[in-house]
Amino acid sequence: MLSARLGVRTRILAIALVPSLTLLFLGMLTAGNLVRDSYRIRNWIDDLERIRPAATEALAATQAERLLTLRLLTGNEAIAGLAAARVRVDRAFELLVEADATRHERAADLPAQRAKFGEAITTLRAGVDARKISVADAYTFFNAPYAMFGDGFRRAQLSAPDPILATRVSEAVRLLSATEAMSRSNAVALALVSSQGSAFPLDEFTTQVGFYHAEIRNLAGEVGSPQKQVLRDLMDSDSWRRLSAMEAAVNQRFASRALSVDAEMPMGILEWQQVADNVVGGLFAAYAGQHDYAGVSAAEVAQRAERSGLVTGGIVLIGSVVALLIAVVLADRIIRRLRRLRAATLVIAEERLPSAIRLAKAHAEVEEAAPTLDFGRDEIGEVAQAFEHAAAVALTAAVDEARLRDSVETVFVNIAHRSQVLAHRQLEILDDAERGQQDPELLDVFFRLDHLATRERRNAENLLILGGSRPGRQWRQPIPMVDVVRSAVGETTEYTRVRLAGLPDIAVIGAVVADLVHLIAELVDNATAFSPPEAKVEISGGIVGKGTVVEVCDQGIGLTAAEFDSYNEMLATPTGSGLSALARDSRMGLFVVARLASVHGISVRLNESDYGGVRAIVLIPSALLADVEPAATVSGTRNPA
């Protein structure tokens, strides 16, 4: 309705202005996306900043309680500071939940995880105090929270709005993993010393030490400049060297047993733990610095996105306004001539051509004089001359086509109706003969004659369809899909070569049954006609998102790529009676299939089968389907598939 109210000038201007308006829209959309990306980056930075201190404190508190718990389980004396470490862990996890609640994208399962962890650690602590928990179980329990923290930071890495930011977070996660490995190795080493090597296999100690040493060395060469020097200074520090010497001594003692358990170690436990605390603190500081570095990088990315959005929006806005003004000026100069050309061509298209076609169909005389359009010698004049010539040719062709089509369709329909009447008469006589016949040989002959009569009826229906009419068979109730396919197979010549490989338990509404039986029968006829006599034709089906699919697959000679394209185009958009194509191609059934499919919105497409032949795929929309009714059947053929 809106298009009908628009004048010619408005339409021409709209055509000229669409590119400019599209450019403006796309530019504004791009600018908006950039600004939105900036906002998302800032939210991402804010979420990291809110959760990182609480997560770091929770991890550090867990590491401290793990160390003191293992010392308690492997020694005989009370451990000072264990009660305070436990309070610190409980408070750290409460702060973690509170910090997560303030983020833009919260971890929905964190409160539940916190409650579950709280129950589990209370039980564990009671077992530790009663000496009913093994060292290995306590060690495993306190290792679990790191997996939760690691998963959270990995999710932050995956949600990073920029690859560079994802790399920065990845490096921070690796630093955190190295810190956790160093803490684990220290706890295991203390347990080994306290238990004289019985608390853990030495492999656990060497694995954790090897991992964190290798990871720190790798990160010292990979991370950005701010943290690279921090890691190098840490590896050059006295605490790092002394801790490495202590780790080597522990490994030597419990690997070779060369030293007695009373042999002097490089340092005492208190000094050892002071050195370990210095190294852990340095690693946590490097981890925090890497996160700060990621935040700075993210802020820079957000600022660039904002600037790009503003600049892009401004440039596009100015360019679009200029383009709009130019388009209006240029369009106004040619609008009057185009309006006259439009009016003249509409007279031809809406009056002369339809009038000639109607007269031709009414068998009246038609004046086929060519129209005259004089609009000068420039481009508009050339367009007018081209349309003048096209209109003359179209007028002549339309008249001839209308007369020919009307005549052919009339002949098709008359012949088809006569053939259809004879086929119905034959089927009625054969039904009477079959009911009264007991001789098996004669009954077999009657069945074959019945089959031929059914095929004659389908051929007559083909003529009706090509002539623009419709077959007379109809069903009121839904029919199961398997009965529809069996009936279609029964109407084909080589029905004994057809094998059903499984069909969905679904029904087709009655109004579609006759046409669908006819459609599938034509596809099966083509499949048997263009495949070797001994080859089987397989029919299968299944339920898909848009409805139901029935596939007819043969092992025949197949088609070329050009033939596939041609037939699929015809199946998608059937036009006319197809007489010129029928004269060149023996696959008349495909034209009938195209007509039937277009009536009901059924999709038919040909592809190459697994055997080099043709696979016909029939997609029946959900609107044509119904639930299966057990009593529903299809009649019309005597031959089972």
Order of alpha helices (4+ residues) and beta strands (2+ residues): alpha-alpha-alpha-alpha-alpha-alpha-alpha-alpha-alpha-alpha-alpha-alpha-alpha-beta-alpha-beta-beta-alpha-beta-beta-alpha-alpha-alpha-beta-beta-beta
